[in-house]
Amino acid sequence: MRGCERCGNHVFRKTSETLSAGFPASGVTASVAVDGRQCTRCNETHVPPSVVQEFELAVGRELADRGVRTGEAVRHMRKVLGLRASDLARLLDVTAETISHWETGKARIGRAAFVVLGAMVEDALEGTSSTRDRLSALEDGRRRPKVLRPKL
C-alpha cells in the first residue's frame, strides 16, 4: 500500500468522498459519493485515480446522453478521453481552431461530431476504442493502399 502523498504516513481509515463536476453554462451538475481512504496523520483523503476517471467518463456519457453541446461539455469529454485538441481535430477531420471555437462557445459543435465524441466516451467506459479506431482507420486510409485483410 502506498503511503500518504502529503505526509508519507501508511495508516489510513475508510472514508467516503464526494466527487463533483459542474457545468455552469448549461446548469448541469453531477456528484457521487465514493469510497476512499483518509490518512490518520494529516487527514488527507485519497480516492483511487481509476475511480475518479470512471466518474469523469460517466459524467461525459451523461452530458452526451442529454445532448449538452456546450463548450464546457465538449472540453470535458475531450480531456477525459486524454485527447489534445489537435488529436480530436485530426480524428474528426476538422481544424484545431474549430475545436477551440467549440470549446470557447464561438461555434456550436455539429450533431454528428457530438455523437461521435459521445461514442468515444461510451467506448472508454466500456474499455474499448472501436470508434476511435475506426476514425483513425479513415485517416490512415488516405495514405495506405486499399488492400483488405479481414480478421478471421
N, C-alpha and C positions, 0 to 999 in steps of 0.2 A: 504494500500500500504506500502510495506517495504521501509525503508529508505536506503540511500546510504551505501553500505558496507564499504566504505572508510572513509566517514566523518559523516554519520548519517543524513544528510540533507534529507528532504522529498519533495523537489521541483525538478521536472525533466522537461526536454523538449524532444520532439520526435527527434530521430536522425536515421541515417542509419549506420550500421556497416558491414564491410566485414569480413566474416568468410572464412578462407583459410586452406587448407591441401595440403601438398606436399610430394611426394614420389620420391626422387632423383634417387634411383636405377632404377626405371622404367621410369623416365621422366614424370610422371603424376602429374598434379597439379589440384586443384579444388578450386573454390571460388564462393561465392554468397553474395549478399547484403541482409541484413535482417533488419527489424525494431528493434530499441532498444530505450533506454531512456538514456539521459545524465544528470548527476547531475549539477544543476545550480551553485553550490558552488565550487566543485573540478574538474568538467568536466569529471569525471569517467563515462565511457559508460557501461551500463548494458544490457545484452541480456538474455532473459529467458533461463534457463538450458534446457527446453524441446525443444527449437528451436535449440540450439547447438547440442543436442542429435540427433534430426531428421537430421540435416546436416551431422553429423558423420556417421549415418546409411546410408544416401543417398550416401555418398562417398564410403562406404563399398560395397553397391549394385553395384555402377558403376565399382569399381575395379573387383568385381566378374563377372559382365556382360562383361567386356573387357578381362577377363582371365588374369589379372595381378597377377601372382603367386609368387611374390617376398616375402621375409621375412617381409618387411615393411607392405605389404598388409595383410598378414596373421596376424601379430601382431595388426594392426589397427582393423581388423574385430573382433578378439578375444576380444580386450579391449572394443570396442564399444558395444559388447554383454554383457559386465560385467563378463566375464569368466576369472578365473585364468587358467594358463597353465595346471595345474593338472586337472581342471574341463573339459577343452576341450579334454585333453588326454583321460580321462575316457569316455567321450561321443563318441569319435572316435575310441576307443579301441586301442590306441597306448600309448607309454610311454611319460611321461613329457619331457624326453630327446629328443624324436622325435619332439615334439612341439618346443623345444629350437633350435634344428637343423634347422627346417623350418624357424623360425623367425630370426636366425642369418645367414641364407644363406648357412649353411653347407650341407643342403639337400633341395631338392625341394619337396614341398607338392604334393602328388599324385592328379590326376584329380578327383577321386571320393571324397576324403576328401575335396578338394577345393570346389566342387559343394555342398557338404553338408554344409560347412561353409557359402557359399553364400546363401543357402536356409534358414539358421538360421537368417542371416541378413535380408533377404527378409521378413521372418516371423515377425521379430521385427518391421520392418517398417509398417507392416500391423496390428500390435498389437496382433499377435498370437504367439504361441510357438509350433506348431504341429510338426515340425521337431525335436526340442529338446525333446519334449515329447516322440516321437517315439524312439529316441536314448536312452532315459532313460528307456523306457519300455524294450528295448532289453537288457540293462544291468540288470535291475531288474528281468527280466525273468529268469536269471541264478539262482536266489535264491528263486523264488516263484513257487508253484505248478502250473501246466498248467490247470487252471480252467478258462474257457472263460465265461464272463458275458457281453453279448452285451448290449450296451446302446440303449434303445428303445425310 
